[in-house]
Amino acid sequence: MSLDRNFSRNLSHSNNDTCEIQDGVLSLFLPISYSIICCFGLLSNTISVFVFFIRPHADSSTAVYMRHLTLADSLLVLCLPVRIYFHYKEGPFFLCKVVGVFFYINMYASISFLSLISLDRYLKIVKPVWVFRIQKVLWSRIASYIIWALLFFGTGLFFVSNKQSNPCDRICFHFHDKGLLAGSMNLIVVAFFGCLFLIFVIFYMKIALKLRTVEMGKGDPGAQNRKKRLVLKTFLVPVIFTLCFLPYHLVRVPYVLAQMNVIKDLQSKQLLHTWNEITLLLSALNSCLDPIIYYFLSSIYRKTILCAIQGKFKTMYDLNRRRISINRSITEI
């Protein structure tokens, strides 16, 4: 009888120390996928850093936002090796916390700067006669610094809670329980993204409508085909933005409710954890896709890279000093 009681007590203690939310197939899929993103992201963002930082541009508002976007993507990629190494492991609590928060800072910085680039393109194409303050270099820099400050201050609040009462809480970058304050903050961030995404869509709908009315080479038989290609290329940014960030934020609401234990069913929590990790992987993928956006949508960026590769730094500098007409701007949306 005594042995049975001791066995039952030890079994109960063992179950209490085991995380109920398992990774399953994710334990192999996520490290491999993050490794691929890390390798490609390091290569592509190294090129972007070289273009934007080694030989500074004659600043425009777009150049300012693209420089900060490149910085955010590069820092996010540097978080990935730690996520790969400590995947589904009990790592140093503070290190996991810092890297996790730093990952989200740079992810939301990328979202913010992509939105500002879209705002800048919208104003220059839809309202080319007007010059707003946000389009001036000084105000663009101020807006960028404000975004970084808000992100660092806002995410700093996530260090307030250091509870590790649930076995899952001790596993790095995993399903963690959240209290009312932390859960509410996460839901507010999701609501903010929803508003931002709606504005983002409106911008590009208006840009697309404007492109339909732009005259490009009357009498040129190939002009209409070029115009169609430009309209199609316009949608590259919102498509990538939607693919990378919308699924994650759609899953985030029920996932946070599960972390707050509003959704109590274990099977539902397990499913939400799986979907959260997959959609978060898509968000990290954006760090690789932004340099592709620069290359295909900006002839100036494309020529700058080619000049940098060939060592023509004087030409590279001159390229980025040129003023761009509205028709030229269309190719850089």
SVG drawing of the C-alpha trace seen along z (x, -y; Angstrom):
<svg xmlns="http://www.w3.org/2000/svg" viewBox="-13 -71 48 73">
<polyline fill="none" stroke="black" stroke-width="0.4" points="0.0,0.0 2.8,-2.4 4.6,-1.6 1.5,-2.2 0.9,-5.6 4.6,-6.6 4.3,-5.5 1.0,-7.5 2.6,-10.5 5.7,-10.3 3.6,-9.8 1.4,-12.8 4.5,-14.9 6.0,-13.8 2.8,-14.7 2.8,-18.2 6.3,-18.8 5.6,-17.9 4.3,-20.5 1.0,-19.3 1.4,-21.3 3.7,-19.3 5.5,-20.4 5.0,-17.1 6.0,-17.5 7.0,-21.1 10.1,-19.9 11.7,-19.1 9.9,-21.4 10.5,-24.7 14.3,-24.5 14.9,-23.5 12.6,-26.3 14.1,-28.9 17.6,-27.8 16.7,-28.3 15.2,-31.8 18.2,-32.7 20.7,-31.8 18.8,-33.5 17.9,-36.5 21.5,-37.0 22.7,-37.1 19.9,-39.3 19.9,-41.8 23.7,-42.0 23.4,-43.3 20.6,-45.7 22.7,-47.0 25.6,-47.5 23.4,-49.5 21.7,-51.7 24.4,-52.2 27.9,-51.8 27.3,-54.7 24.5,-56.9 21.8,-58.1 20.9,-61.7 18.0,-61.2 14.4,-61.2 11.5,-60.1 11.4,-56.7 15.1,-56.2 14.8,-56.9 12.0,-54.3 13.8,-51.7 16.9,-52.1 15.1,-51.5 13.2,-48.6 16.5,-47.0 17.8,-47.5 14.7,-45.9 14.8,-42.9 18.6,-42.4 18.1,-42.4 15.2,-40.0 17.3,-37.5 20.0,-37.7 17.4,-36.4 16.8,-33.2 19.9,-31.3 18.9,-31.5 15.3,-30.4 16.8,-27.5 19.2,-26.4 16.7,-26.6 13.7,-25.2 11.6,-23.2 14.3,-23.4 14.5,-24.8 17.0,-27.6 18.1,-30.5 14.9,-32.3 16.2,-35.8 17.9,-35.1 14.8,-33.5 12.7,-36.4 15.1,-39.0 15.4,-37.3 11.7,-36.7 10.8,-40.3 13.6,-41.5 12.1,-39.3 8.7,-40.9 10.2,-44.5 11.8,-44.0 8.7,-42.2 6.5,-45.1 9.1,-47.6 9.0,-45.9 5.2,-46.2 5.4,-49.9 8.0,-50.9 6.3,-49.0 3.2,-51.0 5.1,-54.3 6.6,-53.4 3.1,-52.7 1.9,-56.1 4.8,-57.8 4.0,-56.1 0.4,-56.9 1.0,-60.6 3.5,-60.9 1.3,-59.2 -2.2,-60.0 -1.5,-63.5 1.7,-64.5 1.0,-68.3 1.0,-68.4 4.0,-68.0 3.1,-66.9 5.3,-67.2 5.7,-63.4 7.3,-63.4 10.1,-65.7 13.3,-64.0 13.4,-65.5 9.9,-64.4 10.5,-61.0 13.5,-60.6 11.4,-61.8 8.6,-59.3 11.1,-56.5 12.7,-57.3 9.2,-57.5 8.3,-54.1 11.5,-52.5 10.9,-54.3 7.3,-53.2 8.2,-49.6 11.0,-49.4 8.8,-51.0 5.7,-48.9 7.5,-45.6 9.4,-46.4 6.1,-45.9 6.3,-42.2 9.2,-41.9 7.0,-42.7 5.7,-39.1 8.3,-36.5 6.0,-33.7 7.0,-30.1 4.2,-28.3 3.3,-26.1 5.8,-23.6 5.3,-25.1 6.5,-28.4 10.0,-27.1 10.3,-26.1 11.8,-28.8 9.6,-30.3 6.7,-28.0 3.1,-28.2 3.2,-30.3 0.3,-31.1 -0.6,-34.8 -2.4,-36.9 -5.0,-39.5 -2.6,-42.4 -0.3,-40.6 -3.1,-39.0 -5.0,-42.3 -1.8,-44.0 -1.5,-41.3 -5.1,-41.7 -4.6,-45.5 -1.6,-44.9 -3.7,-42.7 -6.4,-45.4 -3.8,-48.0 -2.5,-45.7 -6.1,-45.3 -6.5,-49.1 -3.1,-49.4 -3.9,-46.6 -7.2,-48.3 -5.4,-51.6 -2.7,-49.7 -5.4,-48.1 -7.1,-51.5 -3.8,-53.1 -3.1,-50.4 -6.6,-50.4 -6.3,-54.2 -2.8,-53.8 -4.1,-51.1 -7.0,-53.4 -4.5,-56.2 -2.3,-54.0 -5.3,-53.1 -5.6,-56.8 -1.9,-57.5 -1.1,-58.1 2.1,-56.3 3.3,-57.0 0.3,-57.8 0.6,-56.1 3.1,-53.5 1.7,-50.0 3.7,-48.6 2.6,-51.3 -0.6,-49.5 1.2,-46.3 3.8,-48.2 1.0,-49.9 -0.6,-46.5 2.6,-45.2 3.0,-48.2 -0.5,-47.8 0.3,-44.1 3.6,-45.0 1.8,-47.4 0.2,-44.6 3.4,-42.8 3.9,-44.8 0.4,-44.3 0.4,-40.6 3.6,-39.9 2.5,-42.0 -0.8,-40.1 0.8,-36.7 3.4,-37.3 1.5,-39.2 -2.3,-38.7 -2.4,-34.9 -0.4,-35.4 -2.7,-38.1 -5.9,-36.1 -4.6,-33.2 -3.3,-35.4 -6.7,-36.3 -7.9,-32.7 -4.3,-31.8 -4.0,-34.6 -7.4,-33.6 -6.0,-30.0 -3.0,-31.4 -5.3,-33.3 -7.2,-30.0 -10.4,-31.5 -10.2,-28.6 -9.6,-25.6 -9.8,-22.6 -6.4,-21.0 -6.9,-19.8 -7.9,-23.4 -4.8,-24.8 -2.6,-22.2 -4.1,-23.1 -3.7,-26.9 -0.1,-26.4 0.6,-24.6 -1.0,-27.3 0.6,-30.1 4.1,-28.7 3.4,-28.2 2.0,-31.7 4.9,-33.2 7.3,-31.4 5.5,-33.3 6.1,-36.6 9.8,-35.8 9.8,-35.0 9.1,-38.7 12.7,-39.6 13.8,-37.6 11.1,-39.0 11.6,-42.8 14.9,-42.9 13.2,-41.1 10.5,-43.9 13.3,-46.5 14.9,-44.8 11.8,-44.2 9.9,-47.4 12.7,-49.9 14.9,-50.4 17.1,-52.7 17.7,-50.0 18.4,-47.5 20.9,-49.7 22.5,-50.6 23.1,-46.9 24.7,-46.3 26.9,-49.3 27.9,-48.2 28.8,-44.7 30.9,-46.3 32.6,-48.7 31.1,-51.8 30.5,-53.6 30.5,-57.1 27.8,-56.0 25.9,-54.4 26.0,-57.7 24.8,-59.7 22.0,-57.3 20.4,-57.9 20.7,-61.7 18.5,-61.9 15.0,-63.3 12.3,-60.9 9.3,-62.0 5.8,-60.6 6.1,-58.1 9.4,-56.9 7.9,-56.7 5.3,-54.3 7.9,-51.6 9.1,-52.0 5.8,-51.3"/>
</svg>
